[in-house]
Amino acid sequence: MTTMAPEASAAFTGLSGRSGTARTAADAPSAPSGMSGEAADSIRRSELAAFLRSRRERITPEQVGLPRGARRRTPGLRREEVAQLAAVGVTWYTWMEQARDIQASVQVLDSVARALMLDRGERSHLFALANVADPMPDTACTGVPEALLQMLEQLEPFPACVQNSRYDILAYNRSYGQLLCDLDALPAADRNCLWLTFTNAEWRARIVQREETIRLMTARFRAAMAEHVAEPAWKCLVKRLHEASPEFREIWARHEVVNDVGNRTKAFQHPEIGLIRVCHSSLWLGPNPGSRLSTYTPVDEESRERLERLHRLALSRRPAAASAG
């Protein structure tokens, strides 16, 4: 069974024929019977303020790469630190925690959710309390068409996945889930090829041509980002990589750009299967650059046999009856 990441949202609107945004303002909590709209809004803002404080206080400075300092009295992060991490105004964030009558934008809420390291359920709760539709809803079907998920499964034993131009892994089959690491074991927020290539030791160790791979990936990411420079999700990923990887900082500073994403031969060294040599191909699912179906087909008979072994290994760890979430 294929796995679909929660981040697969509006990228597939054109394929699925419907919007990737499942929540709307109508989905927000409604006022109890007999309560005025103004009173309900006040309660909602108070709940939002309390929720933000509770999430802020649970995060240590060390978790986000900030110095603790000798005179820290605040449990967890300070308000100004959250505002800095989210790249929003300190006053604006403070007003949110003070339950002021303000309307936060999708971009602000998205940035705050990432800064506070909210999981999918917490993020959904944040947007509901703010009475704003979440563009990345936590739903069973997040915009990747069922037909495409079936295609991923039918491609087995060959590894295959769906990615967007930010390298988020939106969906993948079982073979791909075991190719570079155990993807099922990772938090959904970390299922990003660029992030894993720079920060995940297991993922990095299996890439045979790692130096060339990371240089090309970074250059392609920078080229794709030209159309998304103001979007919080893109800026947040760059910020996370800057903080987590000196190697990324050095490569990013070169400002290299590559627009071509053609077919390439790749090699992976799997600890249980051995060397696997494949041809990596991309089928574009919309405008180029954008979302794409990536497939990995063997370049020789030995690699074909090893991909079949990889598939059997994947089946033993996640049988067909396993959840796709």
VEXDREN-2710 file (C-alpha; in Angstrom, 1 decimal):
% VEXDREN-2710
k/r/px/py/pz
1/MET/0.0/0.0/0.0
2/THR/1.3/3.5/-0.8
3/THR/1.9/6.1/1.8
4/MET/0.8/9.7/1.5
5/ALA/2.4/12.5/3.5
6/PRO/0.1/15.0/5.2
7/GLU/1.8/17.9/3.4
8/ALA/0.4/16.8/0.0
9/SER/-2.1/19.6/-0.2
10/ALA/-3.1/22.0/-3.0
11/ALA/-0.3/20.8/-5.3
12/PHE/-2.6/18.4/-7.0
13/THR/-5.7/20.5/-7.4
14/GLY/-5.5/20.2/-11.2
15/LEU/-5.3/16.4/-11.0
16/SER/-8.0/15.7/-8.4
17/GLY/-10.4/18.3/-9.8
18/ARG/-11.0/19.8/-6.4
19/SER/-9.4/22.1/-4.0
20/GLY/-6.7/20.8/-1.7
21/THR/-8.0/23.0/1.2
22/ALA/-10.4/20.9/3.2
23/ARG/-11.0/23.2/6.0
24/THR/-12.9/26.5/5.5
25/ALA/-14.1/29.2/7.7
26/ALA/-17.3/27.3/8.0
27/ASP/-15.4/24.4/9.7
28/ALA/-14.3/26.6/12.6
29/PRO/-16.0/26.2/15.9
30/SER/-19.4/27.7/15.9
31/ALA/-20.9/29.7/18.7
32/PRO/-23.0/27.8/21.2
33/SER/-26.7/28.3/21.0
34/GLY/-27.7/31.5/22.7
35/MET/-24.2/33.0/22.7
36/SER/-23.5/36.1/20.7
37/GLY/-20.9/36.0/17.9
38/GLU/-18.8/38.6/19.8
39/ALA/-18.7/36.5/23.0
40/ALA/-17.8/33.4/21.0
41/ASP/-15.0/35.2/19.3
42/SER/-13.7/36.4/22.6
43/ILE/-13.7/32.8/23.9
44/ARG/-12.0/31.6/20.8
45/ARG/-9.2/34.2/21.0
46/SER/-8.7/33.3/24.7
47/GLU/-8.3/29.6/23.8
48/LEU/-5.9/30.5/21.0
49/ALA/-3.8/32.7/23.4
50/ALA/-3.6/29.9/26.0
51/PHE/-2.8/27.3/23.3
52/LEU/0.1/29.4/21.9
53/ARG/1.5/30.0/25.4
54/SER/1.4/26.3/26.3
55/ARG/3.2/25.3/23.0
56/ARG/5.8/28.1/23.5
57/GLU/6.6/27.1/27.0
58/ARG/7.2/23.4/26.2
59/ILE/10.1/24.2/23.7
60/THR/13.6/24.7/25.1
61/PRO/16.0/27.2/23.5
62/GLU/18.4/24.3/22.8
63/GLN/15.7/22.6/20.6
64/VAL/15.7/25.5/18.2
65/GLY/19.4/26.4/18.4
66/LEU/19.1/29.4/20.7
67/PRO/21.4/30.1/23.8
68/ARG/19.7/29.6/27.1
69/GLY/21.4/32.4/28.9
70/ALA/22.0/32.7/32.7
71/ARG/19.0/34.9/33.6
72/ARG/16.2/33.0/31.7
73/ARG/13.1/32.9/33.9
74/THR/10.5/32.1/31.2
75/PRO/9.8/28.4/30.8
76/GLY/10.5/27.5/27.3
77/LEU/10.9/30.2/24.7
78/ARG/10.2/33.9/25.1
79/ARG/7.6/35.6/22.9
80/GLU/10.3/37.6/21.0
81/GLU/12.1/34.3/20.3
82/VAL/9.0/32.8/18.7
83/ALA/8.5/35.9/16.7
84/GLN/12.1/35.8/15.5
85/LEU/11.9/32.1/14.5
86/ALA/8.6/32.7/12.7
87/ALA/9.8/35.9/11.1
88/VAL/6.7/37.8/12.3
89/GLY/6.5/41.0/14.3
90/VAL/7.0/40.8/18.1
91/THR/4.0/43.1/18.7
92/TRP/1.7/41.0/16.4
93/TYR/2.7/37.7/18.1
94/THR/2.3/39.3/21.5
95/TRP/-1.2/40.5/20.6
96/MET/-2.1/36.9/19.6
97/GLU/-1.0/35.7/23.1
98/GLN/-2.9/38.5/24.7
99/ALA/-6.2/37.5/22.9
100/ARG/-6.4/40.8/21.1
101/ASP/-9.0/41.2/18.4
102/ILE/-6.8/40.8/15.4
103/GLN/-7.0/38.6/12.3
104/ALA/-3.9/36.5/11.7
105/SER/-3.1/35.6/8.0
106/VAL/-2.5/32.1/6.7
107/GLN/1.2/33.1/6.3
108/VAL/1.6/34.2/9.9
109/LEU/-0.2/31.1/11.3
110/ASP/1.9/28.8/9.0
111/SER/5.1/30.4/10.2
112/VAL/4.1/30.3/13.9
113/ALA/3.1/26.6/13.6
114/ARG/6.5/25.8/12.2
115/ALA/8.3/27.9/14.8
116/LEU/6.4/26.1/17.6
117/MET/7.1/22.7/16.0
118/LEU/3.4/21.8/16.0
119/ASP/2.4/18.4/14.8
120/ARG/-0.5/17.9/12.3
121/GLY/-3.2/17.8/15.0
122/GLU/-1.9/20.8/16.8
123/ARG/-1.6/22.8/13.6
124/SER/-5.2/22.0/12.7
125/HIS/-6.2/23.1/16.1
126/LEU/-4.3/26.4/15.7
127/PHE/-6.0/27.2/12.5
128/ALA/-9.4/26.3/13.8
129/LEU/-9.0/28.6/16.8
130/ALA/-7.8/31.4/14.6
131/ASN/-10.9/30.8/12.4
132/VAL/-8.7/30.5/9.3
133/ALA/-8.8/27.8/6.6
134/ASP/-5.6/25.7/6.8
135/PRO/-4.0/25.3/3.3
136/MET/-2.3/22.1/4.5
137/PRO/-5.2/20.2/6.1
138/ASP/-4.7/17.0/8.1
139/THR/-7.1/14.8/6.2
140/ALA/-7.1/11.3/4.9
141/CYS/-7.1/12.5/1.3
142/THR/-4.9/15.5/0.9
143/GLY/-5.1/16.1/-2.9
144/VAL/-3.1/13.2/-4.3
145/PRO/-5.6/11.4/-6.5
146/GLU/-6.4/7.8/-5.7
147/ALA/-5.4/6.8/-9.2
148/LEU/-1.9/8.1/-8.6
149/LEU/-1.6/6.3/-5.4
150/GLN/-2.6/3.1/-7.2
151/MET/0.0/3.8/-9.8
152/LEU/2.7/4.0/-7.1
153/GLU/1.7/0.7/-5.8
154/GLN/1.6/-0.9/-9.2
155/LEU/5.2/0.3/-9.9
156/GLU/6.5/-2.0/-7.2
157/PRO/9.0/-3.6/-6.8
158/PHE/10.5/-0.4/-8.4
159/PRO/10.7/2.5/-5.9
160/ALA/8.6/5.5/-6.7
161/CYS/7.4/8.6/-5.0
162/VAL/5.6/11.9/-5.6
163/GLN/7.5/15.1/-4.7
164/ASN/6.9/18.8/-5.1
165/SER/9.4/21.3/-6.2
166/ARG/10.4/21.9/-2.6
167/TYR/11.4/18.2/-2.3
168/ASP/8.6/17.3/0.1
169/ILE/7.7/13.7/-0.3
170/LEU/4.0/13.8/-0.8
171/ALA/3.4/10.0/-1.3
172/TYR/5.6/6.9/-1.8
173/ASN/5.3/3.2/-2.3
174/ARG/6.8/0.6/0.0
175/SER/9.9/0.0/-2.0
176/TYR/10.8/3.7/-1.9
177/GLY/10.0/3.7/1.8
178/GLN/12.9/1.3/2.5
179/LEU/15.4/2.5/-0.2
180/LEU/17.2/5.2/1.7
181/CYS/15.9/4.8/5.2
182/ASP/12.7/3.7/6.9
183/LEU/10.5/6.6/5.9
184/ASP/7.5/5.4/7.9
185/ALA/9.5/5.8/11.1
186/LEU/10.2/9.5/10.4
187/PRO/7.9/12.4/11.4
188/ALA/5.9/13.7/8.4
189/ALA/7.6/17.1/8.7
190/ASP/11.0/15.5/8.1
191/ARG/10.0/13.7/4.9
192/ASN/11.8/16.1/2.6
193/CYS/14.6/14.8/0.4
194/LEU/16.7/17.9/0.8
195/TRP/16.4/17.9/4.6
196/LEU/17.2/14.2/4.8
197/THR/20.2/14.5/2.4
198/PHE/21.8/17.0/4.6
199/THR/20.7/15.9/8.1
200/ASN/19.9/12.2/8.2
201/ALA/22.9/10.0/8.6
202/GLU/21.3/6.8/7.3
203/TRP/19.9/8.6/4.2
204/ARG/23.3/10.2/3.5
205/ALA/25.2/6.9/3.9
206/ARG/23.1/5.2/1.2
207/ILE/23.8/7.8/-1.5
208/VAL/26.9/6.7/-3.4
209/GLN/27.5/10.0/-5.3
210/ARG/26.6/12.2/-2.3
211/GLU/28.7/15.3/-3.1
212/GLU/27.3/15.6/-6.7
213/THR/23.8/14.8/-5.5
214/ILE/23.7/17.5/-2.8
215/ARG/25.2/20.1/-5.1
216/LEU/22.6/19.5/-7.8
217/MET/19.7/19.2/-5.4
218/THR/20.6/22.5/-3.7
219/ALA/21.0/24.3/-7.1
220/ARG/17.6/23.0/-8.3
221/PHE/15.9/24.0/-5.1
222/ARG/17.3/27.5/-5.4
223/ALA/16.1/27.8/-9.0
224/ALA/12.6/26.6/-8.0
225/MET/12.5/28.9/-5.0
226/ALA/12.7/32.0/-7.2
227/GLU/9.0/31.7/-7.6
228/HIS/8.3/31.1/-3.9
229/VAL/10.8/33.5/-2.1
230/ALA/8.1/35.0/0.0
231/GLU/6.3/31.8/1.0
232/PRO/6.8/30.8/4.7
233/ALA/7.2/27.0/4.0
234/TRP/10.1/27.7/1.6
235/LYS/11.8/30.2/4.0
236/CYS/11.3/27.9/6.9
237/LEU/13.0/25.0/5.2
238/VAL/16.0/27.2/4.3
239/LYS/16.2/28.4/7.8
240/ARG/16.1/24.9/9.3
241/LEU/18.8/23.7/6.9
242/HIS/21.0/26.8/7.7
243/GLU/20.7/26.0/11.4
244/ALA/21.2/22.3/11.1
245/SER/23.9/21.9/8.4
246/PRO/27.2/23.9/7.9
247/GLU/27.5/21.9/4.6
248/PHE/24.2/23.4/3.4
249/ARG/25.3/26.9/4.4
250/GLU/28.5/26.6/2.4
251/ILE/26.7/25.3/-0.7
252/TRP/23.8/27.7/-0.5
253/ALA/26.2/30.6/-0.4
254/ARG/27.5/29.7/-3.8
255/HIS/24.2/30.7/-5.4
256/GLU/24.4/27.9/-8.0
257/VAL/21.2/27.4/-10.1
258/VAL/20.2/24.4/-12.1
259/ASN/16.8/24.3/-13.9
260/ASP/17.1/20.9/-15.8
261/VAL/15.8/17.9/-14.0
262/GLY/16.5/15.2/-16.6
263/ASN/16.9/11.4/-16.2
264/ARG/20.0/10.4/-14.3
265/THR/21.7/7.2/-13.2
266/LYS/21.9/6.9/-9.4
267/ALA/23.5/4.4/-7.1
268/PHE/22.4/3.5/-3.6
269/GLN/24.3/1.3/-1.1
270/HIS/21.7/-0.5/1.0
271/PRO/23.1/-2.1/4.2
272/GLU/21.0/-5.3/3.7
273/ILE/20.6/-5.5/-0.1
274/GLY/23.9/-4.2/-1.4
275/LEU/24.6/-1.8/-4.3
276/ILE/21.5/-0.8/-6.4
277/ARG/22.0/1.1/-9.6
278/VAL/18.9/2.8/-11.1
279/CYS/17.7/5.3/-13.7
280/HIS/15.9/8.1/-12.0
281/SER/13.1/9.5/-14.1
282/SER/10.5/12.2/-13.5
283/LEU/7.0/12.5/-14.9
284/TRP/5.7/16.0/-14.4
285/LEU/2.2/16.2/-13.0
286/GLY/1.6/19.9/-13.8
287/PRO/3.7/22.9/-14.8
288/ASN/7.5/22.4/-14.8
289/PRO/8.9/22.9/-12.2
290/GLY/6.2/21.6/-9.9
291/SER/5.0/18.3/-8.6
292/ARG/6.4/15.2/-10.2
293/LEU/6.3/11.4/-10.1
294/SER/9.8/10.1/-9.6
295/THR/10.6/6.5/-10.5
296/TYR/13.7/4.4/-10.0
297/THR/14.2/1.6/-12.6
298/PRO/17.1/-0.8/-12.5
299/VAL/19.9/-0.4/-15.0
300/ASP/21.1/-4.0/-14.9
301/GLU/19.8/-7.4/-14.0
302/GLU/21.7/-7.5/-10.7
303/SER/20.0/-4.3/-9.6
304/ARG/16.6/-5.6/-10.7
305/GLU/17.1/-8.7/-8.5
306/ARG/18.1/-6.4/-5.6
307/LEU/15.1/-4.2/-6.0
308/GLU/12.9/-7.3/-5.8
309/ARG/14.7/-8.2/-2.6
310/LEU/14.2/-4.7/-1.3
311/HIS/10.5/-5.0/-2.1
312/ARG/10.2/-8.3/-0.1
313/LEU/12.0/-6.6/2.8
314/ALA/9.5/-3.7/2.6
315/LEU/6.6/-6.1/2.5
316/SER/7.8/-7.8/5.6
317/ARG/8.0/-4.5/7.5
318/ARG/4.8/-3.0/6.1
319/PRO/2.3/-5.5/4.7
320/ALA/-0.5/-4.5/2.4
321/ALA/-3.0/-4.3/5.3
322/ALA/-0.9/-1.5/7.0
323/SER/-2.3/2.0/7.2
324/ALA/-1.3/4.4/4.5
325/GLY/-1.1/7.3/6.9
END
